[in-house]
Amino acid sequence: MIFPLPNLYFLDWVAVAPLLIALLSAREPDTLQLLARVKLLPAKPGQAFLLAYACGILWYAGTCYWIYNTMRQYGGVGTAAALGLLFLFCLYLALYHGLFGLLVSLLANPARSSPRSGQSGDTIPGIRKVFLLAPFLWVAVELARTRVTGFPWDLLGIAQVDNIPLARIATVTGVYGLSFEIMVVNTALAAAFVIRGERGERSKRTPLLLATVAAMVVLQAGRLVNPPPMPTNHTARLVQANVPILQGSDWTKEYFEGTLRDLSLASLSNPSRNAGVEQTSGTSNRSSGNSALLDLIVWPESPAPFYTTDPAFRDGISNIAREAQTWMLVGSLGIRNAGETPQHATTLYNSGSLVSPGGEWLGRYDKMHLVPFGEYVPFKRVFGFAGGLTKEVGDFSSGESRAPLQAGSSKLGVFICYESIFPDEIRQLAENGAQVFVNISNDGWYGDSGAYAQHLKQARMRAVENNRWLLRDTNTGVTATIDPFGRVVATIPRKIRTALDANYALTNVTTFYTRHGDWFAYLCAIISVGGILFHFSFRARTEP
């Protein structure tokens, strides 16, 4: 519920506390422990894994339910198979929640069983280690999900991207610092309910609970802070193509030429005449009533068969660039060898092609992090039944460079669709000199589910982490310009063919996160491993 579409972001301060309480209060004590006034004990490792695993299944089913409709509508599978794939997806990723529960249990259970183990406000001393290490464990598991599975969708800290003062932590730690802060509050809340004891111990609960609630209020109040608009001195025209996702046979010559003609008109016309442009945060606006003032025209990632070797497509784009006297970045299907035709291409890329004001095709970014089961099928012999979705969009190869594209005096950090959810990969663009981010995407695969809004939030966090303006151009929306605070400055309605003149600025300043990457997440992982090793080392020394 803390992610779109419900977007009840303020609940993230309590979202994980019930799981922690369950893990730390799961078992009835034995007779000796009852005599020592121990009321409830932490879950055993297997029990803790299952509790957290069930939580993880619910977590991913609730946030990634859109996988069902995408696979059913575009993946070439039936209803039952689509449900099965969603369920398998949840079972797989929930292993990370299960791992978190297992680690909590290992730390919470005492070094030695003793009827005197309940002391100083905790049922057992090991619970204190959990209260200390739980935020580190959570971030370490998020890092593992990012690096091992390669699906860091909706990391916990994403929920607070609109909290500008708090989100600035990400310029140092990345989004993981926000996840850590949220978990600190959840852990303190859980502690207030887990503390059990007599006399002075019970009296600790109320002050701790009040202090935790006060921290929630103060931290969430940051969302009321809205800094002044940021100055801009460049303008890009973001064309929202709204091209339907069609079968290859539906792309007749007439339909292709009509689509290209419509997009050309949107690129060259004045979007201020189009209704629905929403200015959400305001900027120091630069008027762009005609294309002569534009610095860039952007076309999104699109399901249209726009091949870089197709003469009709190339000539059409070159003509637009020459008429507008403007650089263009165009979502396209890249082919390695210029002489190859689309039908005989051996290597296909999901690309963003750069065209100069003179109409020359000067550069291209090829997407490096491809979508499994969307742009390629991993382990094809095992998962061949899921190839229908890949058949719709192509079997792509990965690019090899995150170097910015040089558009005159501007360096564009281009990334495509799914890549926006990977913090460390996007920060490499800024580290390599990108002065503005350009994210082209096709969120039409998600329909009206919450995925398109979740995707937008994650892209906004990349702007915050790297202190960069972000031009986000999508096929069906949300197309928007985003400032370095992560604010959506201007946007246009979804699912219409139009354009947005997006004001932005260039910067060469790099954040600590840009320069050093996921150092904080790795530090949390090191502390977690150290805490677990110390726990087992202590148990080995104390066992008779």
C-alpha positions as CSV (number, residue, x, y, z in Angstrom):
1,M,0.0,0.0,0.0
2,I,3.0,2.4,0.4
3,F,3.6,2.3,-3.4
4,P,1.4,3.5,-6.2
5,L,-1.4,3.2,-7.0
6,P,-2.6,3.4,-3.4
7,N,0.6,5.5,-2.6
8,L,-0.1,5.5,1.2
9,Y,3.6,6.4,1.6
10,F,3.3,7.5,5.2
11,L,2.6,3.9,6.2
12,D,6.1,2.9,5.4
13,W,7.1,4.0,9.0
14,V,5.0,1.0,10.3
15,A,5.0,-1.3,7.4
16,V,7.7,-3.8,8.5
17,A,7.1,-3.5,12.3
18,P,4.4,-6.2,12.3
19,L,6.8,-8.7,10.7
20,L,9.5,-7.9,13.3
21,I,7.0,-8.2,16.2
22,A,5.8,-11.6,14.8
23,L,9.4,-12.8,14.4
24,L,10.3,-11.8,18.0
25,S,7.1,-13.0,19.7
26,A,6.3,-16.3,18.0
27,R,6.7,-19.1,20.5
28,E,5.2,-20.0,23.8
29,P,7.9,-20.4,26.6
30,D,8.5,-23.6,28.5
31,T,7.9,-24.1,32.2
32,L,11.3,-22.8,33.4
33,Q,11.0,-19.8,31.2
34,L,7.5,-19.1,32.6
35,L,9.0,-19.1,36.1
36,A,11.5,-16.5,34.9
37,R,8.5,-14.4,33.7
38,V,9.4,-14.9,30.0
39,K,6.1,-14.5,28.1
40,L,6.9,-15.1,24.4
41,L,10.0,-16.2,22.6
42,P,11.5,-15.4,19.1
43,A,10.7,-17.7,16.3
44,K,12.9,-20.7,15.6
45,P,14.9,-20.3,12.3
46,G,12.6,-22.4,10.2
47,Q,9.5,-20.8,11.6
48,A,11.0,-17.3,11.1
49,F,11.9,-18.1,7.5
50,L,8.3,-19.2,6.8
51,L,6.8,-16.1,8.5
52,A,8.9,-13.7,6.5
53,Y,8.5,-15.8,3.4
54,A,4.7,-15.5,3.6
55,C,5.2,-11.7,4.1
56,G,7.4,-11.6,1.0
57,I,4.8,-13.4,-1.1
58,L,2.2,-10.8,-0.1
59,W,4.6,-8.0,-0.7
60,Y,5.4,-8.9,-4.3
61,A,1.9,-10.0,-5.2
62,G,0.7,-6.6,-4.0
63,T,3.2,-4.5,-5.8
64,C,3.9,-6.6,-8.9
65,Y,0.4,-7.9,-9.7
66,W,0.7,-6.2,-13.1
67,I,2.9,-9.1,-14.2
68,Y,-0.2,-11.2,-14.6
69,N,-1.9,-8.9,-17.1
70,T,1.4,-8.2,-19.0
71,M,2.1,-11.9,-19.5
72,R,-1.5,-12.7,-20.4
73,Q,-2.0,-9.9,-22.9
74,Y,1.5,-9.8,-24.4
75,G,3.3,-12.9,-23.4
76,G,1.4,-15.4,-25.4
77,V,0.2,-17.4,-22.4
78,G,-3.3,-18.2,-21.1
79,T,-4.9,-17.0,-17.8
80,A,-3.8,-20.0,-15.8
81,A,-0.2,-19.8,-17.0
82,A,-0.1,-16.1,-16.4
83,L,-1.3,-16.6,-12.8
84,G,1.2,-19.4,-12.4
85,L,4.1,-17.2,-13.6
86,L,3.1,-14.4,-11.2
87,F,2.9,-16.9,-8.3
88,L,6.4,-18.4,-9.2
89,F,7.7,-14.8,-9.4
90,C,6.4,-14.1,-5.9
91,L,7.8,-17.4,-4.6
92,Y,11.2,-16.6,-6.0
93,L,11.6,-13.0,-4.8
94,A,10.0,-13.7,-1.4
95,L,13.1,-15.8,-0.6
96,Y,14.8,-12.4,0.2
97,H,12.1,-11.7,2.9
98,G,12.6,-15.2,4.1
99,L,16.3,-14.6,4.4
100,F,15.7,-11.5,6.4
101,G,13.5,-13.5,8.8
102,L,16.0,-16.2,9.1
103,L,18.8,-13.8,10.0
104,V,16.6,-12.1,12.6
105,S,15.9,-15.4,14.2
106,L,19.5,-16.4,14.3
107,L,20.4,-13.2,16.1
108,A,17.4,-13.2,18.4
109,N,17.8,-16.7,19.8
110,P,20.1,-16.7,22.9
111,A,23.7,-18.0,22.9
112,R,22.6,-20.4,25.7
113,S,19.1,-21.4,26.8
114,S,18.6,-20.3,30.4
115,P,15.5,-19.6,32.6
116,R,17.3,-16.3,33.4
117,S,17.6,-15.3,29.8
118,G,14.8,-12.7,30.1
119,Q,16.4,-9.6,31.6
120,S,16.7,-5.9,31.2
121,G,13.5,-5.4,29.3
122,D,14.0,-8.1,26.6
123,T,12.7,-11.6,26.7
124,I,16.2,-12.8,25.8
125,P,19.4,-10.8,25.3
126,G,19.6,-11.7,21.6
127,I,16.6,-9.5,20.9
128,R,18.8,-6.5,21.6
129,K,21.1,-7.5,18.7
130,V,18.0,-7.6,16.4
131,F,17.0,-4.1,17.5
132,L,20.5,-2.9,16.7
133,L,21.1,-4.8,13.5
134,A,17.7,-5.1,11.8
135,P,18.1,-2.0,9.6
136,F,21.5,-3.2,8.5
137,L,20.1,-6.6,7.7
138,W,17.3,-5.1,5.6
139,V,19.6,-3.0,3.5
140,A,22.0,-5.9,3.0
141,V,19.1,-8.0,1.7
142,E,18.0,-5.2,-0.6
143,L,21.5,-5.1,-1.9
144,A,21.4,-8.8,-2.5
145,R,18.1,-8.5,-4.4
146,T,19.7,-5.8,-6.6
147,R,23.0,-7.6,-7.3
148,V,22.0,-11.3,-7.2
149,T,18.5,-11.4,-8.7
150,G,18.7,-8.1,-10.6
151,F,15.2,-6.9,-9.6
152,P,15.4,-4.0,-7.1
153,W,11.8,-3.0,-7.9
154,D,10.3,-0.7,-5.2
155,L,13.1,-0.7,-2.7
156,L,11.7,0.5,0.6
157,G,13.2,4.0,0.4
158,I,11.5,4.7,-2.9
159,A,8.3,5.5,-0.9
160,Q,9.8,8.7,0.4
161,V,11.0,10.3,-2.8
162,D,8.5,13.1,-2.3
163,N,10.0,13.9,1.1
164,I,12.6,16.4,-0.2
165,P,14.7,16.9,3.0
166,L,14.8,13.2,3.9
167,A,15.4,12.2,0.3
168,R,18.6,14.3,0.2
169,I,20.2,11.5,2.2
170,A,20.2,9.6,-1.2
171,T,22.8,12.0,-2.6
172,V,25.2,10.4,-0.1
173,T,23.9,6.9,0.4
174,G,21.7,6.2,-2.5
175,V,18.1,5.0,-1.9
176,Y,19.5,2.5,0.6
177,G,20.0,5.3,3.1
178,L,16.3,6.0,3.0
179,S,15.5,2.3,3.4
180,F,17.8,2.3,6.5
181,E,16.1,5.3,8.1
182,I,12.6,3.8,7.5
183,M,13.8,0.5,9.1
184,V,15.2,2.3,12.1
185,V,11.8,3.7,12.9
186,N,10.1,0.4,12.2
187,T,12.5,-1.4,14.5
188,A,11.9,1.2,17.3
189,L,8.2,0.7,16.9
190,A,8.5,-3.1,17.1
191,A,10.7,-2.7,20.2
192,A,8.0,-0.7,22.0
193,F,5.6,-3.7,21.5
194,V,8.1,-6.5,22.1
195,I,9.5,-5.2,25.4
196,R,7.9,-7.3,28.2
197,G,8.8,-7.5,31.8
198,E,8.0,-6.4,35.3
199,R,8.2,-3.2,37.2
200,G,10.7,-0.8,35.5
201,E,10.8,-2.8,32.3
202,R,7.1,-2.2,31.4
203,S,7.5,1.5,32.1
204,K,10.0,1.7,29.2
205,R,7.4,0.9,26.6
206,T,5.3,4.1,26.8
207,P,8.3,6.6,26.4
208,L,9.7,4.5,23.6
209,L,6.4,4.4,21.8
210,L,5.9,8.1,22.2
211,A,9.4,8.8,21.0
212,T,8.9,6.6,17.9
213,V,5.6,8.3,17.0
214,A,7.3,11.7,17.4
215,A,10.1,10.6,15.1
216,M,7.5,9.5,12.5
217,V,5.7,12.8,12.6
218,V,9.0,14.9,12.4
219,L,10.4,12.8,9.6
220,Q,7.2,12.7,7.6
221,A,6.7,16.5,8.1
222,G,9.6,16.9,5.6
223,R,7.1,16.3,2.9
224,L,5.7,19.7,3.6
225,V,9.0,21.4,2.6
226,N,9.0,22.6,-1.0
227,P,12.2,24.5,-2.0
228,P,11.9,27.3,-4.6
229,P,11.8,26.4,-8.3
230,M,15.2,25.7,-9.8
231,P,16.4,27.9,-12.7
232,T,16.5,26.4,-16.2
233,N,18.2,27.5,-19.4
234,H,17.5,24.7,-21.9
235,T,14.4,23.2,-23.4
236,A,13.6,19.7,-24.8
237,R,10.5,18.7,-26.6
238,L,9.4,15.3,-25.3
239,V,7.1,13.5,-27.8
240,Q,4.6,11.1,-26.2
241,A,4.0,8.8,-29.2
242,N,1.1,6.8,-27.8
243,V,1.8,4.0,-30.3
244,P,-0.2,0.9,-29.7
245,I,1.5,-2.4,-29.1
246,L,0.7,-4.3,-32.3
247,Q,1.6,-7.6,-33.9
248,G,4.3,-7.3,-36.5
249,S,1.8,-8.1,-39.3
250,D,-0.4,-5.1,-38.3
251,W,2.4,-2.7,-39.2
252,T,1.4,-2.1,-42.9
253,K,3.3,0.4,-45.0
254,E,0.4,2.9,-44.8
255,Y,0.1,2.6,-41.0
256,F,3.9,3.0,-40.6
257,E,4.0,6.1,-42.8
258,G,1.0,7.6,-41.0
259,T,2.6,7.0,-37.6
260,L,5.8,8.6,-38.7
261,R,3.9,11.6,-40.2
262,D,1.9,12.1,-37.0
263,L,5.1,12.0,-34.8
264,S,6.8,14.4,-37.1
265,L,4.0,16.9,-36.7
266,A,4.1,16.5,-32.9
267,S,7.8,17.1,-33.0
268,L,7.6,20.3,-35.0
269,S,4.3,21.9,-33.8
270,N,3.9,24.1,-30.7
271,P,2.7,21.9,-27.8
272,S,1.5,24.9,-25.9
273,R,-1.5,24.7,-28.2
274,N,-2.2,21.2,-26.8
275,A,-4.5,21.0,-23.8
276,G,-3.5,19.2,-20.6
277,V,0.1,20.3,-20.0
278,E,0.4,20.3,-16.2
279,Q,2.9,22.5,-14.4
280,T,3.3,20.9,-11.0
281,S,6.2,22.5,-9.3
282,G,7.1,25.5,-11.4
283,T,10.4,26.5,-12.8
284,S,12.1,29.6,-14.0
285,N,10.5,28.9,-17.4
286,R,12.2,29.5,-20.7
287,S,9.7,30.2,-23.4
288,S,9.8,27.7,-26.3
289,G,7.0,28.7,-28.5
290,N,8.7,27.4,-31.6
291,S,11.2,24.7,-32.4
292,A,14.1,27.2,-33.1
293,L,14.5,27.6,-29.3
294,L,14.7,23.9,-28.7
295,D,17.9,22.2,-27.6
296,L,16.6,18.7,-28.1
297,I,13.7,16.6,-29.4
298,V,13.1,13.2,-27.8
299,W,11.1,10.3,-29.1
300,P,10.4,7.5,-26.6
301,E,11.1,3.8,-26.6
302,S,8.3,2.5,-28.7
303,P,6.9,-0.8,-30.0
304,A,7.0,0.7,-33.6
305,P,9.4,-1.1,-36.0
306,F,11.7,1.9,-36.2
307,Y,14.9,0.2,-37.4
308,T,18.1,2.3,-37.6
309,T,18.9,0.8,-41.0
310,D,15.5,1.5,-42.5
311,P,15.9,4.3,-45.1
312,A,12.4,5.6,-44.7
313,F,12.8,5.9,-40.9
314,R,16.3,7.5,-41.2
315,D,15.2,10.0,-43.8
316,G,12.1,11.0,-41.8
317,I,14.1,11.6,-38.7
318,S,16.9,13.5,-40.5
319,N,14.3,15.7,-42.2
320,I,12.8,16.6,-38.8
321,A,16.2,17.4,-37.3
322,R,17.1,19.6,-40.2
323,E,13.8,21.5,-40.2
324,A,13.9,22.1,-36.5
325,Q,17.6,22.7,-36.5
326,T,17.7,20.7,-33.3
327,W,19.4,17.6,-31.9
328,M,17.1,14.5,-31.8
329,L,17.3,11.5,-29.5
330,V,15.0,8.7,-31.0
331,G,14.0,5.4,-29.5
332,S,14.8,2.8,-32.2
333,L,15.8,-0.7,-32.9
334,G,19.6,-0.8,-33.5
335,I,21.3,-3.2,-35.8
336,R,25.0,-3.9,-35.5
337,N,25.9,-3.8,-39.2
338,A,24.6,-0.9,-41.2
339,G,24.2,-3.1,-44.3
340,E,21.9,-5.6,-42.6
341,T,18.2,-5.5,-43.2
342,P,15.8,-5.9,-40.2
343,Q,14.7,-9.4,-41.5
344,H,18.3,-10.7,-41.6
345,A,19.8,-8.8,-38.6
346,T,21.9,-11.1,-36.5
347,T,22.2,-8.7,-33.6
348,L,19.4,-6.4,-32.5
349,Y,19.6,-3.7,-29.8
350,N,17.0,-1.6,-27.9
351,S,18.5,1.8,-28.7
352,G,18.4,5.5,-28.4
353,S,19.9,7.1,-31.6
354,L,21.3,10.6,-31.7
355,V,20.8,12.8,-34.8
356,S,22.4,16.2,-35.3
357,P,20.7,19.4,-36.4
358,G,22.2,18.7,-39.9
359,G,20.4,15.3,-40.0
360,E,23.6,13.1,-39.5
361,W,23.2,10.0,-37.3
362,L,26.2,10.5,-34.9
363,G,25.7,8.2,-32.0
364,R,23.6,5.6,-30.3
365,Y,23.1,4.2,-26.8
366,D,22.3,0.5,-26.7
367,K,20.4,-0.7,-23.7
368,M,22.7,-2.7,-21.4
369,H,20.3,-4.2,-18.8
370,L,17.6,-6.1,-20.6
371,V,14.3,-7.2,-19.2
372,P,14.2,-11.0,-18.6
373,F,11.2,-12.6,-20.4
374,G,10.6,-9.2,-22.1
375,E,13.7,-8.6,-24.2
376,Y,15.3,-12.0,-23.9
377,V,14.5,-15.4,-22.3
378,P,17.1,-16.6,-19.8
379,F,17.8,-20.3,-19.9
380,K,15.7,-20.8,-23.0
381,R,15.5,-24.5,-22.8
382,V,13.9,-24.3,-19.4
383,F,11.7,-21.2,-20.0
384,G,10.9,-21.6,-23.7
385,F,7.2,-21.4,-22.9
386,A,7.6,-17.7,-22.0
387,G,9.0,-16.7,-25.3
388,G,5.8,-15.2,-26.6
389,L,6.5,-11.9,-24.9
390,T,10.0,-11.7,-26.3
391,K,8.6,-12.5,-29.7
392,E,6.5,-9.4,-29.5
393,V,9.4,-7.0,-28.9
394,G,12.4,-8.9,-30.2
395,D,15.3,-11.0,-28.9
396,F,17.8,-8.3,-28.0
397,S,21.5,-8.2,-27.2
398,S,23.0,-6.1,-24.5
399,G,24.9,-2.9,-25.2
400,E,28.5,-2.4,-24.0
401,S,28.9,1.2,-22.9
402,R,27.4,3.8,-20.5
403,A,29.2,6.7,-22.1
404,P,27.1,9.8,-22.4
405,L,26.0,10.9,-25.9
406,Q,27.5,14.2,-27.0
407,A,24.8,16.5,-28.4
408,G,26.7,19.7,-29.2
409,S,27.9,21.1,-25.9
410,S,25.5,18.9,-23.9
411,K,26.3,15.4,-22.6
412,L,23.2,13.2,-22.4
413,G,23.0,10.3,-20.0
414,V,20.6,8.0,-21.8
415,F,18.9,5.0,-20.1
416,I,16.0,2.9,-21.4
417,C,12.9,1.8,-19.5
418,Y,13.8,-1.0,-16.9
419,E,17.3,0.4,-16.4
420,S,15.9,3.2,-14.3
421,I,15.4,0.9,-11.3
422,F,19.2,0.2,-10.9
423,P,20.8,2.9,-8.8
424,D,24.4,2.0,-9.3
425,E,24.1,1.7,-13.1
426,I,22.4,5.1,-13.6
427,R,24.9,6.9,-11.4
428,Q,27.7,5.6,-13.7
429,L,26.3,7.9,-16.4
430,A,26.8,11.0,-14.2
431,E,30.2,9.7,-13.1
432,N,31.1,9.5,-16.8
433,G,30.1,13.1,-17.4
434,A,26.4,13.1,-18.2
435,Q,25.0,16.6,-17.5
436,V,21.3,15.7,-17.8
437,F,19.5,12.3,-17.7
438,V,17.2,11.2,-20.5
439,N,15.0,8.2,-19.8
440,I,13.1,6.9,-22.7
441,S,10.5,4.2,-21.9
442,N,7.5,2.3,-23.1
443,D,5.2,1.8,-20.1
444,G,2.3,0.7,-22.4
445,W,3.1,-2.9,-21.4
446,Y,1.7,-2.2,-17.9
447,G,-1.7,-0.9,-18.9
448,D,-3.4,1.1,-16.2
449,S,-1.9,-0.9,-13.3
450,G,0.3,0.7,-10.7
451,A,3.5,-0.2,-12.5
452,Y,3.7,2.9,-14.6
453,A,3.5,5.1,-11.5
454,Q,5.9,2.9,-9.5
455,H,8.3,3.1,-12.5
456,L,8.1,6.9,-12.4
457,K,8.9,7.1,-8.7
458,Q,12.0,5.0,-9.2
459,A,13.2,7.1,-12.0
460,R,12.7,10.2,-9.9
461,M,15.0,8.8,-7.2
462,R,17.8,8.5,-9.8
463,A,17.5,12.3,-10.3
464,V,17.8,12.8,-6.6
465,E,20.7,10.5,-6.1
466,N,22.8,12.2,-8.8
467,N,21.5,15.8,-8.5
468,R,20.5,15.8,-12.2
469,W,17.6,17.0,-14.2
470,L,15.7,14.1,-15.7
471,L,13.8,14.2,-19.0
472,R,11.5,11.3,-19.0
473,D,9.8,10.5,-22.4
474,T,7.5,7.5,-22.5
475,N,5.3,6.0,-25.2
476,T,2.0,6.2,-23.2
477,G,3.0,8.2,-20.1
478,V,4.0,9.4,-17.7
479,T,6.0,11.8,-19.8
480,A,7.5,14.5,-17.5
481,T,10.4,16.7,-16.6
482,I,11.9,16.1,-13.2
483,D,14.2,18.4,-11.3
484,P,17.2,17.4,-9.1
485,F,14.9,17.3,-6.0
486,G,12.9,14.6,-7.7
487,R,9.9,16.9,-8.2
488,V,7.8,16.4,-11.3
489,V,8.0,19.9,-12.7
490,A,5.7,19.4,-15.7
491,T,3.8,16.6,-17.2
492,I,1.1,15.7,-19.8
493,P,-1.9,13.4,-19.6
494,R,-1.3,9.7,-20.3
495,K,-2.4,7.8,-23.4
496,I,-2.6,10.7,-25.9
497,R,-0.3,11.6,-28.7
498,T,1.2,15.0,-27.9
499,A,4.4,16.7,-26.8
500,L,5.8,18.5,-23.7
501,D,8.3,21.3,-23.9
502,A,10.5,20.5,-20.9
503,N,12.7,23.1,-19.3
504,Y,15.9,21.9,-17.7
505,A,19.5,22.8,-16.9
506,L,22.9,21.1,-17.3
507,T,25.2,20.4,-14.4
508,N,28.7,19.0,-13.9
509,V,28.5,18.7,-10.1
510,T,28.6,15.2,-8.8
511,T,27.2,13.9,-5.5
512,F,29.0,11.7,-3.1
513,Y,26.8,8.8,-4.2
514,T,27.7,9.5,-7.9
515,R,31.4,9.2,-7.0
516,H,31.3,6.3,-4.6
517,G,28.2,4.2,-5.5
518,D,26.6,1.7,-3.2
519,W,29.2,2.1,-0.4
520,F,26.5,2.4,2.3
521,A,24.7,-0.7,1.2
522,Y,28.0,-2.7,1.2
523,L,28.8,-1.3,4.6
524,C,25.4,-2.5,5.9
525,A,26.2,-5.9,4.4
526,I,29.6,-6.0,6.1
527,I,28.1,-5.0,9.5
528,S,25.4,-7.6,9.1
529,V,27.9,-10.4,8.4
530,G,30.1,-9.2,11.3
531,G,27.2,-9.2,13.7
532,I,26.2,-12.7,12.7
533,L,29.7,-14.0,13.0
534,F,30.2,-12.4,16.4
535,H,26.9,-13.9,17.6
536,F,27.9,-17.4,16.6
537,S,31.4,-16.9,17.9
538,F,30.0,-15.8,21.3
539,R,27.7,-18.8,21.4
540,A,30.6,-21.2,20.6
541,R,32.6,-19.7,23.5
542,T,29.7,-20.0,26.0
543,E,28.5,-23.5,25.2
544,P,29.7,-26.1,27.7
